[in-house]
Amino acid sequence: LRARKHINRAKREIEIIKLVSDGLSSKKMGEQLNISHNTVDTYRRTGLEKTGCKNTAELIKYAVKINLI
């Protein structure tokens, strides 16, 4: 169960990174994913922390580099 939660969390972080690269706001992403904008911001923050990126632009650059987007 723990592993499944971790995988689902990672998938959601990837979804958020892709939507950020499309220029969507946290509010719009939340509406699209049926989660709150605060939850979107949490996923974005954990994505930054896991990748070691300092900001969203760096996160997008990283995502492109690893062919995520």
SULUR-V123438 format. One line per field, one symbol per residue. phi: phi as a letter, one per 30 degrees, with the letter a starting at -180 (. if undefined). psi: psi as a letter, one per 20 degrees, with the letter a starting at -180 (. if undefined). burial: I if it has 24 or more other C-alpha atoms within 12 Angstrom, else O. Layout:
BEGIN
phi->???
psi->???
burial->???
END
This chain:
BEGIN
phi->.eddddddddddddededddddiddedddeddchbddddeddddddddddcidcadddddedddecidb
psi->gghgggghggghgggggghghijqrhggggghjlrqhhhghghgghggghijqhrhghgggghghjkh.
burial->OOOOOOOOOOOIIIIIIIIIIOOOOIOOIIOOOOOOOOOIIOIIIIIIOOOOOOOIOOIIOIIOOOOOO
END
